[in-house]
């Protein structure tokens, strides 16, 4: 997210305009360390955690919908394919991940939009506190408000601005991630000892999640850049008309291949550990609950097929 931010308040360059003549700090960020340096120097160390409350508000419902739904869809599809189409069994993680992620994205997208807007917030003057989640969302709806009830209801669709780009990024991400994670998890668990423990579950799922998340993040980086650019568009009319394809073309025209992969390093560095941590702790909780309900039973959570 940080590499997509732009200039400090003293900069007069528009968000996605051309470089102005004058202020040296108005140049685009040149890398991760340059982002850290400029944000800390211009806005303070605490600004590195801008949008954390929105991230936490987003993480809980997203994970709460995403992972349990993935398990439900995967188990259903595995049972269905084993009976009707065994040759399609390898594609079950791809389809289940796609369905679960789409559901989670649509449900939690307004909070994701608020988080991105909060992270891209630029102070008009020193000491101005960035708005919170609800204030950010209210500020999005207000400019397009209407006294007509139907029009007012339709205006709330701005809360899902960029949803297409989000789904276009997250659905391939989940498809790649789960298609990679499941075979890696089975391979690692097959090398582990027969005695299953919380440590084995944690290590197996973290390693598989780390590798799968890193590969998926690198492959979908251009879509993440397009999603971010659409989310921080301030003109409601332009935001309505922007499409993922148009945004990708605009990014390619402005920065070429390098522009499409802006921030790929930080994205991979974040996604790999994030996927590993989320999946491993989710599986450990499942393992602990299973052991509590069935202390002497076999553990079904690590598939060694």
LINZI-V62333 format. One record per residue. RES is the residue in three letters. SS is DSSP state (~ for helix, > for strand, _ for the rest). PSI is psi as a letter, one per 20 degrees, with the letter a starting at -180 (NA if undefined). D_LAST is the distance of its C-alpha to the last C-alpha in Angstrom with 1 decimal. Layout:
res->RES ss->SS psi->PSI d_last->D_LAST
res->RES ss->SS psi->PSI d_last->D_LAST
//
This chain:
res->UNK ss->_ psi->g d_last->38.1
res->UNK ss->~ psi->g d_last->40.9
res->UNK ss->~ psi->i d_last->41.3
res->UNK ss->~ psi->i d_last->42.2
res->UNK ss->_ psi->r d_last->45.1
res->UNK ss->_ psi->b d_last->48.6
res->UNK ss->_ psi->r d_last->52.0
res->UNK ss->_ psi->r d_last->53.8
res->UNK ss->_ psi->h d_last->56.4
res->UNK ss->_ psi->i d_last->59.2
res->UNK ss->_ psi->q d_last->57.8
res->UNK ss->_ psi->j d_last->59.4
res->UNK ss->_ psi->p d_last->56.9
res->UNK ss->_ psi->r d_last->55.2
res->UNK ss->_ psi->g d_last->51.5
res->UNK ss->_ psi->k d_last->50.6
res->UNK ss->_ psi->a d_last->54.0
res->UNK ss->_ psi->r d_last->55.5
res->UNK ss->_ psi->p d_last->56.4
res->UNK ss->_ psi->q d_last->59.7
res->UNK ss->_ psi->p d_last->62.3
res->UNK ss->_ psi->f d_last->63.0
res->UNK ss->_ psi->o d_last->60.4
res->UNK ss->~ psi->h d_last->58.2
res->UNK ss->~ psi->i d_last->55.5
res->UNK ss->~ psi->i d_last->55.0
res->UNK ss->_ psi->q d_last->52.9
res->UNK ss->_ psi->q d_last->49.2
res->UNK ss->_ psi->p d_last->46.9
res->UNK ss->_ psi->i d_last->46.1
res->UNK ss->_ psi->r d_last->42.9
res->UNK ss->~ psi->g d_last->41.1
res->UNK ss->~ psi->h d_last->43.7
res->UNK ss->~ psi->h d_last->46.5
res->UNK ss->~ psi->g d_last->45.1
res->UNK ss->~ psi->g d_last->45.0
res->UNK ss->~ psi->g d_last->48.5
res->UNK ss->~ psi->h d_last->50.1
res->UNK ss->~ psi->g d_last->48.6
res->UNK ss->~ psi->g d_last->49.6
res->UNK ss->~ psi->h d_last->53.0
res->UNK ss->~ psi->h d_last->53.9
res->UNK ss->~ psi->i d_last->52.3
res->UNK ss->_ psi->q d_last->51.4
res->UNK ss->~ psi->h d_last->48.4
res->UNK ss->~ psi->h d_last->47.5
res->UNK ss->~ psi->i d_last->47.0
res->UNK ss->~ psi->i d_last->43.7
res->UNK ss->~ psi->j d_last->42.3
res->UNK ss->_ psi->p d_last->43.9
res->UNK ss->_ psi->j d_last->41.8
res->UNK ss->~ psi->g d_last->39.8
res->UNK ss->~ psi->h d_last->40.7
res->UNK ss->~ psi->h d_last->39.6
res->UNK ss->~ psi->g d_last->36.3
res->UNK ss->~ psi->g d_last->35.7
res->UNK ss->~ psi->h d_last->36.9
res->UNK ss->~ psi->h d_last->34.4
res->UNK ss->~ psi->g d_last->31.4
res->UNK ss->~ psi->g d_last->31.3
res->UNK ss->~ psi->h d_last->31.4
res->UNK ss->~ psi->g d_last->29.2
res->UNK ss->~ psi->h d_last->26.3
res->UNK ss->~ psi->h d_last->27.1
res->UNK ss->~ psi->g d_last->26.8
res->UNK ss->~ psi->g d_last->24.1
res->UNK ss->~ psi->g d_last->21.1
res->UNK ss->~ psi->h d_last->21.5
res->UNK ss->~ psi->h d_last->22.1
res->UNK ss->~ psi->g d_last->19.0
res->UNK ss->~ psi->g d_last->16.9
res->UNK ss->~ psi->g d_last->19.1
res->UNK ss->~ psi->g d_last->18.9
res->UNK ss->~ psi->g d_last->15.1
res->UNK ss->~ psi->g d_last->14.6
res->UNK ss->~ psi->g d_last->17.4
res->UNK ss->~ psi->h d_last->16.4
res->UNK ss->~ psi->g d_last->12.8
res->UNK ss->~ psi->g d_last->14.7
res->UNK ss->~ psi->g d_last->17.4
res->UNK ss->~ psi->h d_last->15.5
res->UNK ss->~ psi->h d_last->13.5
res->UNK ss->~ psi->h d_last->17.0
res->UNK ss->~ psi->h d_last->19.2
res->UNK ss->_ psi->m d_last->17.7
res->UNK ss->~ psi->h d_last->14.2
res->UNK ss->~ psi->i d_last->15.3
res->UNK ss->~ psi->i d_last->15.7
res->UNK ss->~ psi->h d_last->12.2
res->UNK ss->~ psi->i d_last->11.9
res->UNK ss->~ psi->i d_last->15.2
res->UNK ss->~ psi->g d_last->14.4
res->UNK ss->~ psi->h d_last->14.4
res->UNK ss->~ psi->g d_last->17.6
res->UNK ss->~ psi->g d_last->19.3
res->UNK ss->~ psi->g d_last->18.5
res->UNK ss->~ psi->h d_last->19.6
res->UNK ss->~ psi->g d_last->22.7
res->UNK ss->~ psi->g d_last->23.7
res->UNK ss->~ psi->g d_last->23.3
res->UNK ss->~ psi->h d_last->25.1
res->UNK ss->~ psi->g d_last->27.9
res->UNK ss->~ psi->g d_last->28.6
res->UNK ss->~ psi->h d_last->28.8
res->UNK ss->~ psi->g d_last->31.0
res->UNK ss->~ psi->h d_last->33.5
res->UNK ss->~ psi->g d_last->33.9
res->UNK ss->~ psi->j d_last->34.4
res->UNK ss->~ psi->g d_last->36.0
res->UNK ss->~ psi->h d_last->39.6
res->UNK ss->~ psi->h d_last->38.7
res->UNK ss->~ psi->g d_last->36.9
res->UNK ss->~ psi->g d_last->40.2
res->UNK ss->~ psi->g d_last->42.3
res->UNK ss->~ psi->g d_last->40.3
res->UNK ss->~ psi->g d_last->40.8
res->UNK ss->~ psi->h d_last->44.5
res->UNK ss->~ psi->h d_last->45.0
res->UNK ss->~ psi->h d_last->43.5
res->UNK ss->_ psi->j d_last->45.8
res->UNK ss->_ psi->p d_last->48.8
res->UNK ss->_ psi->p d_last->51.9
res->UNK ss->_ psi->p d_last->54.7
res->UNK ss->_ psi->h d_last->58.1
res->UNK ss->_ psi->r d_last->59.8
res->UNK ss->_ psi->p d_last->59.2
res->UNK ss->_ psi->i d_last->58.1
res->UNK ss->_ psi->p d_last->56.6
res->UNK ss->_ psi->p d_last->53.5
res->UNK ss->_ psi->q d_last->50.5
res->UNK ss->_ psi->q d_last->50.1
res->UNK ss->_ psi->a d_last->47.4
res->UNK ss->~ psi->g d_last->44.6
res->UNK ss->~ psi->h d_last->46.8
res->UNK ss->~ psi->h d_last->49.9
res->UNK ss->~ psi->g d_last->47.9
res->UNK ss->~ psi->h d_last->46.7
res->UNK ss->~ psi->h d_last->50.2
res->UNK ss->~ psi->h d_last->51.7
res->UNK ss->~ psi->h d_last->49.5
res->UNK ss->~ psi->h d_last->50.6
res->UNK ss->~ psi->g d_last->54.3
res->UNK ss->_ psi->h d_last->55.4
res->UNK ss->_ psi->k d_last->54.3
res->UNK ss->_ psi->r d_last->55.5
res->UNK ss->_ psi->q d_last->57.7
res->UNK ss->_ psi->h d_last->60.1
res->UNK ss->_ psi->p d_last->58.7
res->UNK ss->~ psi->g d_last->55.9
res->UNK ss->~ psi->g d_last->54.0
res->UNK ss->~ psi->h d_last->54.4
res->UNK ss->~ psi->g d_last->53.5
res->UNK ss->~ psi->g d_last->50.3
res->UNK ss->~ psi->h d_last->49.4
res->UNK ss->~ psi->h d_last->50.3
res->UNK ss->~ psi->i d_last->47.3
res->UNK ss->~ psi->i d_last->45.0
res->UNK ss->~ psi->h d_last->45.9
res->UNK ss->~ psi->i d_last->43.5
res->UNK ss->~ psi->k d_last->40.8
res->UNK ss->_ psi->p d_last->42.3
res->UNK ss->_ psi->j d_last->39.7
res->UNK ss->~ psi->h d_last->37.0
res->UNK ss->~ psi->g d_last->36.3
res->UNK ss->~ psi->h d_last->35.9
res->UNK ss->~ psi->g d_last->33.6
res->UNK ss->~ psi->h d_last->31.3
res->UNK ss->~ psi->h d_last->31.6
res->UNK ss->~ psi->g d_last->30.4
res->UNK ss->~ psi->h d_last->27.8
res->UNK ss->~ psi->g d_last->26.1
res->UNK ss->~ psi->h d_last->25.3
res->UNK ss->~ psi->g d_last->24.5
res->UNK ss->~ psi->h d_last->21.9
res->UNK ss->~ psi->g d_last->20.5
res->UNK ss->~ psi->g d_last->20.3
res->UNK ss->~ psi->g d_last->19.1
res->UNK ss->~ psi->h d_last->16.1
res->UNK ss->~ psi->h d_last->15.1
res->UNK ss->~ psi->h d_last->15.2
res->UNK ss->~ psi->g d_last->14.1
res->UNK ss->~ psi->g d_last->10.6
res->UNK ss->~ psi->h d_last->9.4
res->UNK ss->~ psi->g d_last->11.6
res->UNK ss->~ psi->g d_last->10.4
res->UNK ss->~ psi->h d_last->6.7
res->UNK ss->~ psi->g d_last->8.7
res->UNK ss->~ psi->g d_last->11.2
res->UNK ss->~ psi->h d_last->9.4
res->UNK ss->~ psi->h d_last->8.0
res->UNK ss->~ psi->i d_last->11.8
res->UNK ss->_ psi->r d_last->13.1
res->UNK ss->_ psi->q d_last->14.5
res->UNK ss->_ psi->h d_last->13.0
res->UNK ss->_ psi->o d_last->15.8
res->UNK ss->_ psi->p d_last->15.1
res->UNK ss->_ psi->r d_last->18.2
res->UNK ss->~ psi->h d_last->19.7
res->UNK ss->~ psi->g d_last->20.3
res->UNK ss->~ psi->g d_last->16.7
res->UNK ss->~ psi->g d_last->15.7
res->UNK ss->~ psi->g d_last->18.8
res->UNK ss->~ psi->g d_last->18.3
res->UNK ss->~ psi->g d_last->14.7
res->UNK ss->~ psi->h d_last->15.6
res->UNK ss->~ psi->g d_last->19.0
res->UNK ss->~ psi->g d_last->18.1
res->UNK ss->~ psi->g d_last->15.6
res->UNK ss->~ psi->h d_last->18.3
res->UNK ss->~ psi->g d_last->21.1
res->UNK ss->~ psi->g d_last->20.0
res->UNK ss->~ psi->g d_last->19.0
res->UNK ss->~ psi->h d_last->22.2
res->UNK ss->~ psi->g d_last->24.4
res->UNK ss->~ psi->g d_last->23.4
res->UNK ss->~ psi->h d_last->23.8
res->UNK ss->~ psi->g d_last->27.1
res->UNK ss->~ psi->g d_last->28.5
res->UNK ss->~ psi->h d_last->27.8
res->UNK ss->_ psi->j d_last->29.3
res->UNK ss->~ psi->g d_last->32.3
res->UNK ss->~ psi->h d_last->34.9
res->UNK ss->~ psi->h d_last->34.0
res->UNK ss->~ psi->h d_last->34.2
res->UNK ss->~ psi->g d_last->37.7
res->UNK ss->~ psi->g d_last->38.8
res->UNK ss->~ psi->g d_last->37.6
res->UNK ss->~ psi->g d_last->39.6
res->UNK ss->~ psi->h d_last->42.7
res->UNK ss->~ psi->h d_last->42.7
res->UNK ss->~ psi->h d_last->42.3
res->UNK ss->_ psi->j d_last->45.2
res->UNK ss->_ psi->p d_last->47.6
res->UNK ss->_ psi->i d_last->50.7
res->UNK ss->_ psi->o d_last->52.4
res->UNK ss->~ psi->h d_last->51.2
res->UNK ss->~ psi->g d_last->52.5
res->UNK ss->~ psi->h d_last->50.7
res->UNK ss->~ psi->h d_last->47.5
res->UNK ss->~ psi->h d_last->47.5
res->UNK ss->~ psi->i d_last->48.1
res->UNK ss->_ psi->q d_last->45.6
res->UNK ss->_ psi->r d_last->42.4
res->UNK ss->~ psi->g d_last->39.4
res->UNK ss->~ psi->g d_last->40.5
res->UNK ss->~ psi->g d_last->44.0
res->UNK ss->~ psi->g d_last->42.9
res->UNK ss->~ psi->h d_last->40.7
res->UNK ss->~ psi->g d_last->43.7
res->UNK ss->~ psi->g d_last->46.0
res->UNK ss->~ psi->g d_last->43.8
res->UNK ss->~ psi->g d_last->43.6
res->UNK ss->~ psi->h d_last->47.4
res->UNK ss->~ psi->h d_last->48.1
res->UNK ss->~ psi->i d_last->45.7
res->UNK ss->~ psi->b d_last->43.9
res->UNK ss->~ psi->h d_last->40.4
res->UNK ss->~ psi->h d_last->41.2
res->UNK ss->~ psi->h d_last->41.9
res->UNK ss->~ psi->h d_last->38.7
res->UNK ss->_ psi->k d_last->36.7
res->UNK ss->_ psi->p d_last->39.1
res->UNK ss->_ psi->j d_last->37.3
res->UNK ss->~ psi->h d_last->34.0
res->UNK ss->~ psi->g d_last->34.1
res->UNK ss->~ psi->h d_last->34.5
res->UNK ss->~ psi->g d_last->32.1
res->UNK ss->~ psi->g d_last->29.3
res->UNK ss->~ psi->h d_last->30.4
res->UNK ss->~ psi->g d_last->30.2
res->UNK ss->~ psi->g d_last->27.1
res->UNK ss->~ psi->g d_last->24.8
res->UNK ss->~ psi->h d_last->25.6
res->UNK ss->~ psi->g d_last->26.1
res->UNK ss->~ psi->g d_last->22.6
res->UNK ss->~ psi->g d_last->21.2
res->UNK ss->~ psi->g d_last->23.6
res->UNK ss->~ psi->g d_last->23.2
res->UNK ss->~ psi->g d_last->19.4
res->UNK ss->~ psi->g d_last->19.2
res->UNK ss->~ psi->h d_last->22.1
res->UNK ss->~ psi->g d_last->20.8
res->UNK ss->~ psi->h d_last->17.5
res->UNK ss->~ psi->g d_last->19.7
res->UNK ss->~ psi->g d_last->22.0
res->UNK ss->~ psi->g d_last->19.4
res->UNK ss->~ psi->g d_last->18.2
res->UNK ss->~ psi->g d_last->21.9
res->UNK ss->~ psi->h d_last->22.7
res->UNK ss->~ psi->g d_last->20.0
res->UNK ss->~ psi->h d_last->21.2
res->UNK ss->~ psi->h d_last->24.7
res->UNK ss->~ psi->h d_last->24.2
res->UNK ss->_ psi->m d_last->22.1
res->UNK ss->_ psi->h d_last->23.0
res->UNK ss->_ psi->i d_last->21.7
res->UNK ss->_ psi->r d_last->18.6
res->UNK ss->_ psi->q d_last->15.0
res->UNK ss->_ psi->p d_last->13.7
res->UNK ss->_ psi->j d_last->11.4
res->UNK ss->_ psi->h d_last->11.8
res->UNK ss->_ psi->o d_last->9.2
res->UNK ss->_ psi->p d_last->5.7
res->UNK ss->_ psi->k d_last->3.8
res->UNK ss->_ psi->NA d_last->0.0
//
